[in-house]
Amino acid sequence: MTLSDIPKSRIVLFIAVAAIGCTLDLATKSWIFGKYGSQAAAGPDPFVIVPGVFGLTTNLNEGALFGIGQGKAMLFAVLSIVAAVGVLIWLTIGGAGRDRWLTVALALIIAGILGNLYDRLGLHGLKWQLPDPRAGQPVYAVRDWLHFQIEAIGFQWPIFNLADSFLDIGAAMLLWHVVWRERKASRATIESSPA
């Protein structure tokens, strides 16, 4: 399969969803970090939406999911590039572009990858602030800002961003597709079996 085998409407859909998602992610990060700075995670949420449950706070994550792999931003940047290439290959050569559901799922994943890759490469232009010993040096970390918690029981969900949400939604859509397709294939096999 080649790119020319994919309906043009799917290519437009993929580019539109990926571009809108990445733009929303980067715009919201820019807005919240411009408003509250990059060190808000040291204290309480600067903007509480639902007391004890949800607020906006800024946090710089040098790792990946749930803060795993702190300080390995360049490794995760390389892995992000590899993942993005894999998604594009699956979309085109792998034929996922023929399926609207897969096209949207992969576009959301690309939006998430690109939004966080932008941060990992330090393109946001942030510099570490005092009291961090790296004060003045460029920040190679993902900007997170959505903070869910259940204060009454001491539960804290890791602070995240829209790119993380797009990655999760895209992955959930892929999982749903696999389960749905498997059920559909099983049902077709049962229906076509001689009685």
C-alpha positions as a Python dict, from the first residue, in 0.01 Angstrom:
ca = {
    (1, 'M'): (0, 0, 0),
    (2, 'T'): (118, 352, -75),
    (3, 'L'): (7, 698, 30),
    (4, 'S'): (-186, 731, -298),
    (5, 'D'): (-402, 431, -197),
    (6, 'I'): (-538, 615, 107),
    (7, 'P'): (-850, 826, 45),
    (8, 'K'): (-759, 1196, 40),
    (9, 'S'): (-1035, 1262, 295),
    (10, 'R'): (-849, 1036, 543),
    (11, 'I'): (-523, 1222, 487),
    (12, 'V'): (-702, 1554, 547),
    (13, 'L'): (-872, 1408, 858),
    (14, 'F'): (-539, 1280, 995),
    (15, 'I'): (-358, 1611, 938),
    (16, 'A'): (-648, 1818, 1077),
    (17, 'V'): (-688, 1614, 1398),
    (18, 'A'): (-312, 1598, 1456),
    (19, 'A'): (-263, 1971, 1388),
    (20, 'I'): (-559, 2082, 1602),
    (21, 'G'): (-457, 1852, 1887),
    (22, 'C'): (-93, 1960, 1884),
    (23, 'T'): (-192, 2328, 1859),
    (24, 'L'): (-433, 2298, 2154),
    (25, 'D'): (-168, 2125, 2361),
    (26, 'L'): (104, 2380, 2290),
    (27, 'A'): (-132, 2679, 2328),
    (28, 'T'): (-263, 2564, 2667),
    (29, 'K'): (88, 2490, 2793),
    (30, 'S'): (206, 2831, 2678),
    (31, 'W'): (-92, 3002, 2842),
    (32, 'I'): (-68, 2829, 3181),
    (33, 'F'): (311, 2857, 3205),
    (34, 'G'): (293, 3220, 3097),
    (35, 'K'): (35, 3287, 3370),
    (36, 'Y'): (179, 3084, 3660),
    (37, 'G'): (544, 3025, 3569),
    (38, 'S'): (728, 2695, 3582),
    (39, 'Q'): (769, 2642, 3955),
    (40, 'A'): (408, 2623, 4077),
    (41, 'A'): (424, 2250, 4157),
    (42, 'A'): (624, 2329, 4468),
    (43, 'G'): (309, 2464, 4635),
    (44, 'P'): (-68, 2429, 4620),
    (45, 'D'): (-258, 2457, 4291),
    (46, 'P'): (-248, 2826, 4195),
    (47, 'F'): (-591, 2796, 4030),
    (48, 'V'): (-841, 2567, 4199),
    (49, 'I'): (-1141, 2464, 3989),
    (50, 'V'): (-1294, 2200, 4221),
    (51, 'P'): (-1148, 2230, 4572),
    (52, 'G'): (-964, 1916, 4678),
    (53, 'V'): (-1028, 1750, 4339),
    (54, 'F'): (-906, 1948, 4037),
    (55, 'G'): (-685, 2247, 3979),
    (56, 'L'): (-430, 2393, 3743),
    (57, 'T'): (-66, 2387, 3844),
    (58, 'T'): (257, 2384, 3649),
    (59, 'N'): (512, 2107, 3662),
    (60, 'L'): (818, 2019, 3454),
    (61, 'N'): (851, 1645, 3387),
    (62, 'E'): (1195, 1534, 3268),
    (63, 'G'): (1074, 1175, 3237),
    (64, 'A'): (784, 999, 3073),
    (65, 'L'): (457, 846, 3189),
    (66, 'F'): (402, 910, 3562),
    (67, 'G'): (749, 1067, 3583),
    (68, 'I'): (932, 741, 3507),
    (69, 'G'): (1287, 788, 3376),
    (70, 'Q'): (1355, 1134, 3518),
    (71, 'G'): (1647, 1310, 3348),
    (72, 'K'): (1628, 1102, 3031),
    (73, 'A'): (1449, 1361, 2814),
    (74, 'M'): (1672, 1303, 2510),
    (75, 'L'): (1612, 927, 2523),
    (76, 'F'): (1237, 990, 2530),
    (77, 'A'): (1274, 1243, 2246),
    (78, 'V'): (1441, 975, 2030),
    (79, 'L'): (1173, 720, 2127),
    (80, 'S'): (906, 978, 2036),
    (81, 'I'): (1055, 1024, 1690),
    (82, 'V'): (1071, 647, 1639),
    (83, 'A'): (707, 614, 1753),
    (84, 'A'): (596, 894, 1518),
    (85, 'V'): (769, 726, 1224),
    (86, 'G'): (602, 397, 1323),
    (87, 'V'): (260, 563, 1330),
    (88, 'L'): (314, 714, 985),
    (89, 'I'): (427, 379, 845),
    (90, 'W'): (122, 205, 995),
    (91, 'L'): (-105, 477, 858),
    (92, 'T'): (35, 454, 504),
    (93, 'I'): (211, 125, 428),
    (94, 'G'): (21, -68, 696),
    (95, 'G'): (-312, 49, 559),
    (96, 'A'): (-457, 203, 876),
    (97, 'G'): (-543, 511, 670),
    (98, 'R'): (-826, 317, 506),
    (99, 'D'): (-1011, 302, 839),
    (100, 'R'): (-1157, 627, 976),
    (101, 'W'): (-1143, 509, 1340),
    (102, 'L'): (-775, 414, 1312),
    (103, 'T'): (-698, 738, 1130),
    (104, 'V'): (-840, 946, 1417),
    (105, 'A'): (-671, 727, 1682),
    (106, 'L'): (-332, 760, 1513),
    (107, 'A'): (-381, 1133, 1459),
    (108, 'L'): (-446, 1179, 1832),
    (109, 'I'): (-134, 977, 1911),
    (110, 'I'): (73, 1191, 1671),
    (111, 'A'): (-71, 1509, 1830),
    (112, 'G'): (39, 1383, 2172),
    (113, 'I'): (380, 1272, 2052),
    (114, 'L'): (451, 1605, 1878),
    (115, 'G'): (323, 1818, 2168),
    (116, 'N'): (548, 1646, 2420),
    (117, 'L'): (841, 1615, 2176),
    (118, 'Y'): (834, 1993, 2130),
    (119, 'D'): (884, 2026, 2506),
    (120, 'R'): (1148, 1753, 2537),
    (121, 'L'): (1358, 1930, 2275),
    (122, 'G'): (1339, 2251, 2480),
    (123, 'L'): (1166, 2444, 2201),
    (124, 'H'): (941, 2619, 2456),
    (125, 'G'): (1242, 2828, 2558),
    (126, 'L'): (1204, 2786, 2934),
    (127, 'K'): (1509, 2814, 3159),
    (128, 'W'): (1553, 2657, 3502),
    (129, 'Q'): (1488, 2901, 3787),
    (130, 'L'): (1647, 2934, 4130),
    (131, 'P'): (1668, 2748, 4366),
    (132, 'D'): (1734, 2474, 4108),
    (133, 'P'): (2113, 2431, 4068),
    (134, 'R'): (2063, 2438, 3689),
    (135, 'A'): (1925, 2795, 3706),
    (136, 'G'): (1964, 2972, 3372),
    (137, 'Q'): (2009, 2651, 3171),
    (138, 'P'): (1751, 2543, 2909),
    (139, 'V'): (1472, 2314, 3027),
    (140, 'Y'): (1438, 1986, 2839),
    (141, 'A'): (1118, 1870, 3004),
    (142, 'V'): (749, 1828, 2929),
    (143, 'R'): (523, 2103, 3061),
    (144, 'D'): (237, 1951, 3264),
    (145, 'W'): (-49, 2147, 3418),
    (146, 'L'): (-369, 1945, 3483),
    (147, 'H'): (-387, 1823, 3842),
    (148, 'F'): (-647, 1571, 3964),
    (149, 'Q'): (-651, 1459, 4325),
    (150, 'I'): (-882, 1338, 4599),
    (151, 'E'): (-747, 1542, 4886),
    (152, 'A'): (-979, 1379, 5142),
    (153, 'I'): (-800, 1043, 5104),
    (154, 'G'): (-456, 1176, 5004),
    (155, 'F'): (-478, 1057, 4641),
    (156, 'Q'): (-266, 1252, 4390),
    (157, 'W'): (-278, 1172, 4018),
    (158, 'P'): (44, 1274, 3839),
    (159, 'I'): (12, 1619, 3683),
    (160, 'F'): (-40, 1587, 3306),
    (161, 'N'): (-123, 1787, 2991),
    (162, 'L'): (-344, 1765, 2682),
    (163, 'A'): (-78, 1577, 2484),
    (164, 'D'): (-86, 1302, 2747),
    (165, 'S'): (-466, 1296, 2720),
    (166, 'F'): (-450, 1266, 2340),
    (167, 'L'): (-203, 977, 2371),
    (168, 'D'): (-434, 799, 2618),
    (169, 'I'): (-747, 856, 2410),
    (170, 'G'): (-570, 737, 2094),
    (171, 'A'): (-442, 424, 2271),
    (172, 'A'): (-790, 354, 2411),
    (173, 'M'): (-935, 390, 2060),
    (174, 'L'): (-677, 140, 1928),
    (175, 'L'): (-765, -105, 2205),
    (176, 'W'): (-1136, -64, 2135),
    (177, 'H'): (-1070, -123, 1765),
    (178, 'V'): (-884, -447, 1836),
    (179, 'V'): (-1157, -575, 2071),
    (180, 'W'): (-1438, -469, 1837),
    (181, 'R'): (-1269, -620, 1532),
    (182, 'E'): (-1201, -945, 1719),
    (183, 'R'): (-1565, -970, 1829),
    (184, 'K'): (-1685, -892, 1478),
    (185, 'A'): (-1453, -1158, 1331),
    (186, 'S'): (-1570, -1415, 1590),
    (187, 'R'): (-1934, -1336, 1518),
    (188, 'A'): (-1874, -1368, 1141),
    (189, 'T'): (-1703, -1705, 1194),
    (190, 'I'): (-1992, -1833, 1408),
    (191, 'E'): (-2253, -1712, 1158),
    (192, 'S'): (-2073, -1868, 861),
    (193, 'S'): (-2022, -2207, 1032),
    (194, 'P'): (-2253, -2484, 914),
    (195, 'A'): (-2523, -2565, 1167),
}
